[in-house]
Amino acid sequence: MNKEHAESTFINFLHQSYGVFELNNFSEVGIEASLKFYSKGSFLITQGKEANKLFFLISGLTRYVSTSSEGKEFTQSFGQAPRIAGSTKSMIQDTPALFSIEVLEDVVCLEFNWQDFFTKMKPVKGFLETYLHMMEVLFIGKEERENAFVQLTAEQRYLNFIHQNPELSEKIPLQYIASYIGITPVALSRIRKQLSTG
């Protein structure tokens, strides 16, 4: 896939997912994107380091992961292409990232400098409405995840994950799924065994 095709794919994704704005390609407003490849095991961004890039995943799978001062990992979410990726806080406030984005399956993506992208897209008719809808979807997802930890049992959170991400359940190591739903791998194995016999 060449860069022109990749940019067209990104614009179509934004239109279909969040709203329509009047732009056919990013060169119309002077935005430069890079087409990049990241291999499994590498990182799009690294916790504690500058992360002012906006990514659009064309293919591949990622994991958002935070590491405590004791070295314990916490899986925040997973991102499967097509998807936008990055650290909102780091991009907007120009601060070090609070988490890393690990590549679980080789990623092909478009990479933008966030400030340049937003500054040049802001005047485009319909873009701010699209951006607002994107933020709404992000915040609603965050609220639902936080609510699940309060209202649902570990088994219910696991079943929800499988229901919402059927194609990911076979791709992602169980220890990452356990971390995502807030339990140990041993507890998840116990849940899976109960469900299989149940």
N, C-alpha and C positions, 0 to 999 in steps of 0.2 A: 504494500500500500504506500503510495507517495503522499507527500505532505498535503497537497491540494485535496486529494480524496479524503484524507484524515480530517482536515478542517471542515469539509462539507459534512462528514459524519458527525462531528461535534455540533455543528450548527443545527443539523436535523434532530440530534438528541435533545438539545435545549428546547427546540420548538415543540417536540412531541411530549416532553416531560414537564416543562414549566411554563411555556408561553411563547408567543411569536413576536419577534422584533424584525425590523426592516434592514436586513443585512444578508448578502449572498456569500461573501467571503471576507476574511479578516483583513486582507490587503486593502480593502476599500477604506478602512480607517487607520491604516498604517501599523497594524499589530503584527509582530513577528512571533511565530511559534517555532519550536524545535520538535522534530519527530525523534523520539528516543526509544531505546530498548534497555530494559532492566532484567537481568537474569534472576532466577529463583535464588533466594537467600540474600539478595542485595536489598537496599532500602531506598525508597523515594525521598523520604526525609528522616532525619535522626533526632531523637529526643535530646534537647539541650543545645541544638545547633540552629542557626538561621534557616528559616523555611518560608521564603517569600515566593514560592512557585505554586502555580495552579496547574494541576494535572488533569487530563482527560484520558481515562484508560480505554484504549481501543480493543485490547485483548489482555487477558490475564486475571490474576486474583491476588488480593493484598490483605494484610491484617494490620489493623491499628492496635498498637501495643504500648503500654506505659510500663516502665520499670522503676520499682521503688528503690530507695537508698540502700536497702538490704539485698537488692538484686532480684526481687520477686517480680515476675511478669504478670500483668493484668491485660487481658484482651478486651479492647473496647468495642471493636466492630470488625466486620469483614467487608471488603469491597471487590465486587466482581464486575468486570467490563460488560457493557459500557457504563461508565460511572465517572463522576467528578471526584477528585481526591485532593487533599491538602489540609493545612491547619488554618482555620479561619482566624483564630487569635494571632497566630504568627504572621499571617499575611497582612492583616489589618493594622496590628499594633507594632509590627516589625520587631517582634520579640522571639527568643528561642522557642522552639517547638516543645510542647509538653508531652509529646508522644512520638513514636516512630511509626512509619508505614513500611512494613516488611513485605517483600514480594514472595508469595507462596507458589505462584505459577508465573513463568516468564511474562513480562509486561511489555506491550508496545503502547506508547502514549504520546500525546501532544503535551508540551511543556511551555507554559507562559510565565513571564514576570507578572505577578498579580497586580501591582500598582499600575504598570503600563496598560495591562489588559483592562482594568476597571476604568481608568481615566479616559481611555479612548472609546470604550463601549458605552460609558455613561450617557453621552449625548444622543446615542442611537435610539430612534423612536421605538418604544416598547421594551427596551432592555431593562429599565429599572423595575417595571412590572414583573418581568421574567425573574429578575434577581430577587425581588420580594417574595415571589411564590417559592423559589428555591429555598430561601431562608425559612419560610413557613414550614415546608416539608421537613427540613432539617430539625427544627425545634419540636415539631409534633413527634417525630421519631424519637427524639431525646426524652420527651415527657413520657412516652409510652414505655420506653425501656426502663426509666426510673420507677414508673408505677409497677412494672412487672416484678421488680425486686421487692416491693412492699406487699403486693397483693397476691402474688402467685407462688406456689411451691416450686422447688427445684425441678420436680418432674414436669410440672406444667410449663415452666420456662423452657425445658428441653423439648417438649412436644411442640411448643410454639415455634421454636427455632427450626425444627424439622419440617413443620407445616409451611413456614414462611420461606424456607431455603432448602427445598428438597434436593436441588442439584448440588448444593454445597456439602450436605451431610456426609457424602462419600468421599469428598475431596479433602476435607479439612481434618487434620489429626485430632483425635478425641481430647487430648490434653488442652488444645486450643478452644474447643467447644466447651469443655468444662470450665475453663477460665472465663469464657464469655458469659456463661450463665451463673457464674459465681460459686462454683463448687469445686471439689478436688476431682482428679481423674478417677480415684477409687470410688467416690460417691456416684459419679456418672456411670461407671461400669455396673454398679449395683442397680441403678435405675434401669439401665438397658437390659440387664438380666431379668429384672422383675417384669418389665414390659414384654419381653420375649416369651416368658412363661405364663403371663397373665391373663 
